[in-house]
Amino acid sequence: MTVAASAEAATPRRTEEEPPQQAGPFRRLRRSYDQFWYAWAMCAPVAVILGVLVGYPLVLGIMYTFTDATSLNVGHTIGVNHIPDTFSWVGLKQYVDILSGPDNQFWPHFWWTIIWTVSCVAITVSLGLGLAVLLNRQVRGRTLYRVLLVLPWAVPTFVTIFSWRLLLSDGGAVNHLLGSLGLGQPEWLSDPFWQKIAAITVNVWVGVPFMMLSMLGGLQAIPGELYEAAEMDGASPWQRFRNVTLPGLRPVSSTLILLGVIWTFNQFNVIFLLFGSTNSDSVQILVTYSYKLFFGQNPMDYAGAATVGVLCLSILIVFTEFYRRWIRRMQGEQA
Amino acid sequence: MSTKNNRGRGQRGPLASVGLHSVLAVAAFVAAFPVAWVAYVSLGAGEFDYQHPSRIAAHPSLANYGHVLNHTDFFTWLGNSTIIAVGTTVVGVLVAASAGYAVSRIRFLGRGSLMYSFLLTQMFPVSVLMVPLYKILANTKLLDSYAGLVLVYCTTAVPYCAWLLKGYFDTIPVEIDEAGRIDGLSPFGTFWRLIIPLARPGLAVAAFYTFLTAWGEVAFASFFLLSSNHYTLAVGLQTFVSQYNSQWNYLAATGVLIAIPAAAFFYLVHKNLVTGLTAGGTKG
């Protein structure tokens, strides 16, 4: 244990060479503990926080999906009186009801969530990449542009989205502008179709700065020699972009797209704050729909909300698994 | 080098420059306009001025700010938000940094699954966690308290920050750790005295991200904060626009006041933002 790096480099190789029968799982754990106890000590706070505040609630939440829990029958405390749990187990009834029940609301929300996620991520990533490429050049006033372009991220969403509500309202500035250009003036906040367009627009506006800055970081990590070499070989700007920039960005962009999909799929603030809870049913994505099941009615339908939540989670896990395999295969092809 | 025109490598013609600047200017305008609009509307004193923006330019006034500062609980909300956001930033960044360092440097058992579980936590919709979290907080007497909300926000911000910082630590040469160990520092000493000071840009980005997450969060705050003297700005702001009255003018003024600290924090870290995010992205 003289040098951290030699231990780091040597240990995994040694454990791999040893046949697993000789070093049992316990002995391996023991030796790993002796060498790396401080690593575990450093991860312990995260593990405890995530375990207690995410793992345990998740187990409870999954449990609720097999019950008929509502705000009336879950144990709660009114003043000094404690009312115990009285909900009962109903098996898979919640899932069956939500996926194929009489008032089927799941599938429309599901398809809209897919469209929402795909279009938001596609537009946000391409705009972010485009702006990052522009900002990566020598431009006069680059700092000013950068500060202005990051504003949508730096100002809290509940402020900016109230501003968008004003701008998109019926007599708002956006419609004034469209009117003076002689274009139609859609009802952004009440017409079901235009609501969706407005939601995607605002979410892209909120999401671009983060993508742009991350892409800019990725661009600056690409060595300049690659561009010089490509230029010497007579590559046009477009060819340089396709064959140097895009592959060089892949480590950054693959992670960003994955995070973007997860964050957009679970985007709560934009739709919740932009439309509130009035006459906006068709624009609700699964996450806000389940929040409405939860708060929008009395008694609050805990079990239904949790079931939709668990379905969201399963969709994302399946997607992540496929995406990671796909990325790994692409990397394998390259190597 | 190029024979067609007399420009050197990496230089643009005037036409390309105009194009570049106009695209950037349009993008910057679109990005900044809604923020500027809040500031503009906040100057209109009348309750319905937001519907007639042209009136505001004729009589700009700071009356809304006066009302918000003197006749509402603005300072209580501001104090609560500050305590919670700063608390989340300090706790979250420390916890994320230590985990990120361990994952970056040491190949211990369970390292891969820890990184995967970070990703997994980003997938949880609020609605699954809401009720169980409420019960846990109620049982531990953390409901309606600053500490409870700080811990809840840590769960959303720490996984991403740990991942980001792991990437940043990967870019710091291992030789520095080795030198520290040879000079007799413990593993924790190496981390605290050598790596933390070197990782300042990465830490700044993590701090910025955590601060913004806590400063702008709505759903958890409106559910877990019960008494009005514990409201954060995000919750307090909602009281201006309720079913019965919508005082957009006060809302706009408060919005501007809320945006100032966030923008100031952004200005402090903006030089580090790009390098910090870079490193985070290089390894998934």
Interface residues (C-beta under 8 A of the other chain):
Chain A: T2 V3 A4 A5 E8 T11 P12 R28 L29 S32 Q35 F36 Y38 A39 W40 M42 C43 P45 V46 A47 I49 L50 V52 L53 V54 Y56 P57 L58 L60 G61 I62 Y64 A69 V74 G75 T77 L131 L134 L135 R137 Q138 V139 R140 L144 Y145 R146 V147 L148 L149 V150 L151 P152 W153 A154 V155 P156 T157 F158 V159 T160 F162 S163 W164 L166 L167 G171 A173 W205 V208 P209 L213 S214 L216 G217 G218 Q220 A221 E228 E231 P251 V252 S254 T255 L256 L258 L259 I262 W263 F265 N266 F268 N269 F272 L273 L286 V287 S290 Y291 L293 F294 Y302 A305 A306 V308 G309 V310 C312 L313 L316 I317 T320 I327
Chain B: R9 G10 R12 L20 H21 V23 L24 A25 A27 A28 V30 A31 A32 P34 V35 W37 V38 V41 Y50 Q51 P53 L94 V95 A96 S98 A99 Y101 A102 V103 R105 I106 R107 F108 L109 G110 R111 L114 S117 L119 L120 T121 Q122 M123 F124 P125 V126 S127 V128 L129 M130 V131 P132 L133 K135 I136 A138 L151 V152 C154 T155 V158 P159 Y160 A162 V174 E175 D177 E178 R181 I182 S186 P187 F188 T190 F191 L212 W215 G216 V218 A219 A234 L237 V241 W248 L251 A252 G255 V256 I258 A259 A262 A263 F265 F266 Y267 H270 L273 V274 T275 G276 L277 T278 A279 G280 G281 T282 K283 G284
